[in-house]
């Protein structure tokens, strides 16, 4: 039973008793003091019971209200704490995400600024053109010849004639006669003294070093370091630019002739070529020329690296506009004084590009003070040069593999061809 119903029940009983008491008093005169006291006590007891009940119910209600308030307060506090933690977590996630994004963006920017360029995608405009690295220095090449350098100053008339025969500009005579001409020309052009000069004198030839490069036609340094002026060959000065129209060009071509085909076979006349033997010789000569051309390609490529090329002059002018202009000019004055008219070689350009950095103290000091952007640009330049060097190395590897292939073919032919020819003859003659 709830509180309002209980209160109404007790209050009705109280009113009924009062009415009864009032009616009795109205009908019967009340003179008995004991009865009056009893009624008053009963009334007080009922009143006290009502008050106690009301106080108990009030305390109970107040307690439940307090519990409800406490529960609500705890619920509100928990919700606030949960919301605070959620907000804090969200703020942390957002902050970390922002920091990570900023860090990643900074890393991307640095990568774009400092990462090197893929060498395969770099155009090496500061090195030169493909034509400047592919032109030949002699006219042989296994072909008909006739397109090589013209006779150069510094070589005797005899040496120029020998080179014309070797480079297929002139028909070769009897082998013995050509050999004598070659020996005489070498003595008059490159023999400066020592045993070679004595040998020339003993053979009836006058020794002379008219080219200015003693023994250049028989020294390997002529091909790898350029013609040398030292008589005994103990001192080397790298001459990476060779003017093919000058005396050093004559020296290089003479060495190439000795490496190529020192014994010149007599060229056939028109009447001789019209015979069956002449035709067979021409077919065999073509095969020989092709194989020899492949075999000597590396030395042709090396000689081409040393040949001066006027198309590289513009590249040198670009270097003279950089901060290394003083170093570049000093290098050119020492190693290629005629660069502005004759040009420089590809080998010289590569050496200059390298030395103007690693051998240049000013560049080393300037490197320490370069900004991030300047360092990145310098890295790109060096990557471009590296790409060019790698392309040269790749060319050399391809050539070497082709020569090895031809050597393997020659070994197979020497082993199997005699048997194949014999078997062919037996089958044809049956």
C-alpha positions in Angstrom: 0.0 0.0 0.0 1.4 3.4 -1.0 1.8 6.4 1.2 -1.3 8.5 0.1 -3.8 5.7 0.6 -2.4 4.8 4.1 -2.6 8.5 5.1 -6.2 8.9 4.0 -7.3 5.7 5.8 -5.8 6.8 9.1 -7.2 10.3 8.7 -10.7 8.9 8.1 -10.6 6.8 11.4 -9.5 9.9 13.3 -12.4 11.9 12.0 -14.9 9.1 12.7 -13.7 8.9 16.3 -14.0 12.6 16.7 -17.5 12.5 15.4 -18.4 9.7 17.7 -17.0 11.5 20.7 -18.7 14.8 19.7 -22.1 13.0 19.3 -21.8 11.4 22.7 -20.9 14.6 24.3 -23.8 16.2 22.7 -26.2 13.6 24.0 -24.6 12.7 27.3 -23.1 15.3 29.5 -19.6 14.5 30.1 -18.8 14.6 33.8 -16.4 11.7 34.1 -12.9 13.1 34.1 -11.5 9.6 33.6 -13.3 9.2 30.4 -12.1 12.5 29.1 -8.5 11.6 29.9 -8.8 8.3 28.2 -10.1 9.9 25.0 -7.4 12.5 25.1 -4.7 9.8 25.4 -6.2 7.8 22.6 -6.3 10.9 20.5 -2.7 11.7 21.3 -1.6 8.2 20.5 -3.3 8.2 17.2 -1.8 11.6 16.4 1.6 10.4 17.4 1.2 7.3 15.2 0.2 9.5 12.3 3.3 11.7 12.8 5.7 8.7 13.2 4.3 7.2 10.0 4.6 10.5 8.1 8.2 11.0 9.4 9.1 7.4 8.4 7.7 7.8 5.0 9.3 11.2 4.6 12.7 9.7 5.6 12.3 6.9 3.2 11.4 9.2 0.4 14.3 11.5 1.2 16.7 8.5 1.2 15.4 7.3 -2.2 15.6 10.8 -3.6 19.2 11.1 -2.2 20.1 7.7 -3.8 18.5 8.9 -7.0 20.4 12.1 -7.0 23.7 10.3 -6.2 23.0 7.8 -9.1 22.2 10.6 -11.4 25.4 12.5 -10.3 27.5 9.4 -10.9 25.9 8.7 -14.2 26.5 12.3 -15.3 30.1 12.1 -14.0 30.7 8.9 -15.8 29.3 10.2 -19.0 31.4 13.3 -18.7 34.5 11.2 -18.1 33.7 9.0 -21.0 33.1 12.0 -23.2 36.3 13.6 -22.0 38.3 10.4 -22.7 36.8 10.1 -26.1 37.5 13.7 -26.9 41.1 13.3 -25.7 41.6 10.2 -27.7 40.2 11.8 -30.8 42.4 14.9 -30.3 45.4 12.5 -29.9 44.6 10.7 -33.0 44.2 13.9 -35.0 47.4 15.3 -33.5 49.4 12.2 -34.4 47.9 12.0 -37.8 48.7 15.7 -38.4 52.3 15.1 -37.2 52.7 12.0 -39.3 51.3 13.8 -42.3 53.7 16.7 -41.8 56.6 14.4 -41.3 55.8 12.4 -44.5 55.4 15.6 -46.5 58.7 16.9 -45.2 60.3 13.5 -46.2 58.8 13.7 -49.6 60.0 17.3 -50.1 63.5 16.3 -49.0 63.5 13.3 -51.3 62.5 15.4 -54.2 65.2 17.9 -53.4 68.1 15.5 -52.7 67.3 12.2 -54.4 69.5 11.5 -57.4 68.2 11.2 -60.9 67.9 7.8 -62.5 71.0 7.7 -64.8 68.9 5.8 -67.4 66.6 8.9 -67.7 69.3 11.6 -67.9 70.2 13.4 -71.1 73.9 14.0 -71.0 73.9 17.3 -72.8 77.2 18.4 -71.3 79.2 15.5 -72.7 78.6 15.7 -76.4 76.8 14.1 -79.3 76.7 10.5 -80.5 78.5 11.6 -83.7 81.4 12.9 -81.7 81.9 9.5 -80.0 81.4 7.3 -83.1 83.5 8.9 -85.9 86.5 6.8 -87.0 90.1 7.7 -87.0 91.4 5.5 -89.7 90.0 4.4 -93.1 90.5 0.7 -92.8 87.9 -0.8 -90.7 87.9 -3.9 -92.9 86.2 -2.0 -95.8 87.4 -0.4 -99.0 89.0 2.5 -97.3 89.5 6.0 -98.7 87.8 8.0 -96.0 90.5 8.4 -93.4 92.6 11.5 -92.5 94.6 13.2 -95.2 98.4 13.1 -95.1 99.6 15.0 -92.0 102.5 17.2 -91.4 105.3 15.7 -89.4 105.3 12.4 -91.3 107.7 11.9 -94.1 106.6 11.4 -97.6 107.4 7.7 -97.3 105.3 7.3 -94.1 102.3 9.1 -95.8 102.5 6.6 -98.7 102.7 3.6 -96.3 99.6 4.9 -94.4 97.7 5.4 -97.7 98.4 1.8 -98.6 97.4 0.5 -95.2 94.2 2.6 -95.2 93.3 1.4 -98.7 93.8 4.7 -100.5 96.5 3.3 -102.7 97.0 -0.2 -104.2 99.7 -2.3 -102.5 102.6 -3.5 -104.6 104.7 -6.6 -104.1 104.9 -7.5 -100.4 108.7 -7.3 -100.3 108.6 -3.8 -101.8 105.9 -2.7 -99.4 107.8 -4.1 -96.4 110.9 -2.2 -97.4 109.0 1.0 -97.8 107.4 0.6 -94.4 110.7 0.0 -92.7 112.3 3.0 -94.3 109.4 5.3 -93.5 109.4 4.2 -89.8 113.2 4.8 -89.5 112.9 8.3 -91.0 109.9 9.2 -88.8 110.2 7.6 -85.4 113.8 6.3 -84.9 115.7 8.8 -82.6 118.5 6.7 -81.3 119.5 3.5 -79.5 119.3 0.1 -81.0 116.5 1.0 -83.4 118.6 3.8 -84.9 121.5 1.4 -85.2 119.3 -1.2 -86.9 118.0 1.5 -89.4 121.6 2.5 -90.2 122.6 -1.1 -90.7 119.7 -1.6 -93.1 120.7 1.4 -95.2 118.1 3.7 -93.9 118.7 7.1 -92.3 117.3 7.3 -88.7 115.3 10.4 -87.8 112.6 11.4 -85.4 110.8 13.9 -87.7 107.4 13.3 -86.0 108.8 14.3 -82.6 107.5 11.2 -80.9 110.3 8.6 -80.7 109.2 5.0 -81.2 105.5 6.1 -81.1 104.6 3.5 -83.8 105.6 0.6 -81.6 104.6 1.8 -78.1 101.3 0.9 -76.5 101.3 4.2 -74.6 100.6 5.9 -78.0 97.1 4.3 -77.9 96.3 4.6 -74.2 98.2 7.8 -73.1 98.8 9.6 -76.4 102.1 9.9 -78.2 105.0 10.6 -75.9 108.1 12.7 -76.4 110.4 10.9 -74.0 113.1 9.0 -75.9 113.6 6.1 -73.5 109.9 5.7 -72.6 110.4 6.1 -68.8 108.4 9.3 -68.5 104.8 9.6 -69.4 102.6 12.7 -69.8 99.1 11.9 -70.7 98.1 13.5 -74.0 94.4 12.7 -74.2 93.7 14.9 -77.1 95.3 13.8 -80.4 95.0 16.0 -83.5 94.6 13.5 -86.2 95.7 16.0 -88.8 99.0 16.7 -86.9 102.2 14.8 -86.1 100.6 13.0 -83.2 97.9 11.8 -85.5 100.5 10.3 -87.8 102.0 8.5 -84.8 98.7 7.0 -83.7 97.9 5.9 -87.3 101.3 4.3 -87.7 100.8 2.3 -84.5 97.3 1.2 -85.7 98.9 0.1 -89.0 101.4 -2.1 -87.2 98.6 -3.6 -85.1 96.3 -4.1 -88.1 98.1 -5.7 -91.0 101.9 -5.1 -91.1 102.4 -7.2 -94.2 100.5 -5.8 -97.1 99.5 -8.3 -99.8 99.7 -7.2 -103.4 96.4 -5.9 -104.8 95.2 -7.7 -107.9 94.9 -6.0 -111.3 91.6 -6.0 -113.1 92.7 -8.8 -115.3 93.7 -10.9 -112.4 90.4 -10.4 -110.6 88.5 -11.5 -113.6 89.9 -15.1 -113.3 88.5 -17.9 -111.1 91.5 -17.6 -108.8 91.0 -13.9 -108.6 87.3 -14.3 -107.7 88.1 -16.9 -105.0 90.8 -14.6 -103.6 88.3 -11.7 -103.4 85.8 -13.8 -101.6 88.4 -15.0 -99.0 89.7 -11.4 -98.7 86.2 -10.1 -97.8 85.9 -12.8 -95.1 89.3 -11.9 -93.7 88.6 -8.2 -93.7 85.3 -8.7 -91.9 86.8 -10.8 -89.1 89.8 -8.5 -88.7 87.5 -5.5 -88.5 85.6 -7.0 -85.6 88.8 -8.1 -83.9 90.3 -4.6 -84.0 87.2 -2.7 -83.1 88.3 -2.0 -79.5 91.5 -0.4 -80.6 89.6 1.7 -83.1 87.2 2.8 -80.3 90.1 3.7 -78.0 91.8 5.7 -80.7 88.5 7.5 -81.4 88.3 8.5 -77.7 91.7 10.3 -78.1 90.8 12.1 -81.4 90.2 15.8 -81.2 86.7 16.9 -82.2 85.6 20.4 -82.9 82.0 19.6 -82.0 83.1 19.5 -78.3 84.3 23.1 -78.3 80.9 24.3 -77.1 81.0 22.0 -74.2 84.3 23.5 -73.1 82.9 27.0 -73.4 80.1 26.0 -71.0 82.7 24.9 -68.5 84.5 28.2 -68.8 81.2 30.0 -67.6 81.1 28.1 -64.4 82.7 28.9 -61.0 85.5 26.5 -62.0 86.5 28.6 -64.9 90.0 29.4 -63.6 90.8 25.7 -63.0 89.4 24.7 -66.4 91.4 27.4 -68.2 94.6 26.3 -66.4 93.9 22.6 -67.4 93.3 23.5 -71.0 96.5 25.6 -71.2 98.5 22.6 -70.1 96.8 19.7 -71.8 95.0 21.1 -74.8 96.2 24.6 -75.7 94.7 24.4 -79.2 91.2 23.4 -78.0 89.5 26.6 -79.4 90.5 25.7 -83.0 91.1 21.9 -83.0 88.7 20.9 -80.2 89.4 18.3 -77.6 88.8 14.6 -77.4 86.1 12.7 -75.5 88.7 11.3 -73.2 90.0 14.8 -72.4 86.5 16.0 -71.7 85.8 13.2 -69.3 89.1 13.8 -67.5 88.4 17.5 -67.3 84.9 17.0 -66.0 86.3 14.7 -63.2 89.4 16.7 -62.3 87.6 20.1 -62.0 85.9 18.6 -59.0 88.1 16.0 -57.2 91.4 17.6 -58.1 90.1 21.2 -57.6 90.7 22.6 -54.0 88.3 25.5 -54.7 85.5 23.0 -55.5 86.2 21.1 -52.3 85.9 24.2 -50.2 82.8 25.4 -52.1 81.2 22.1 -51.5 81.2 22.7 -47.7 79.2 25.9 -48.1 76.8 24.7 -50.7 73.1 25.0 -50.0 70.8 22.0 -50.1 69.6 23.0 -53.6 73.1 23.5 -54.9 74.1 20.1 -53.5 71.1 18.5 -55.3 72.1 20.1 -58.6 75.7 19.0 -58.2 74.4 15.5 -57.6 72.4 15.6 -60.8 75.4 16.7 -62.8 77.6 13.9 -61.4 74.8 11.4 -62.1 74.7 12.6 -65.7 78.4 12.1 -66.1 78.1 8.6 -64.5 75.4 7.7 -67.0 77.7 8.6 -69.8 80.6 6.6 -68.4 78.3 3.6 -67.9 77.2 3.8 -71.5 80.8 3.7 -72.6 81.5 0.7 -70.4 78.4 -1.0 -71.8 79.7 -0.4 -75.3 83.0 -2.0 -74.4 81.4 -5.0 -72.8 79.3 -5.6 -75.9 82.3 -5.4 -78.1 84.3 -7.8 -75.9 81.4 -10.3 -76.0 81.2 -10.1 -79.8 85.0 -10.7 -80.1 84.8 -13.6 -77.7 82.0 -15.0 -79.8 84.1 -14.7 -83.0 87.0 -16.4 -81.2 84.8 -19.3 -80.3 83.6 -19.6 -83.9 87.2 -19.6 -85.1 88.0 -22.5 -82.7 85.0 -24.5 -83.9 85.9 -23.9 -87.6 89.5 -24.9 -87.1 88.4 -28.2 -85.5 85.4 -29.1 -87.6 85.9 -27.4 -91.0 88.6 -29.7 -92.4 86.3 -32.7 -91.6 83.3 -30.9 -93.1 85.3 -30.1 -96.3 86.5 -33.7 -96.6 83.0 -35.1 -96.2 81.6 -32.6 -98.7 84.2 -33.7 -101.3 83.4 -37.3 -100.8 79.7 -36.7 -101.2 80.2 -34.5 -104.3 82.6 -36.9 -106.1 80.4 -40.1 -105.6 
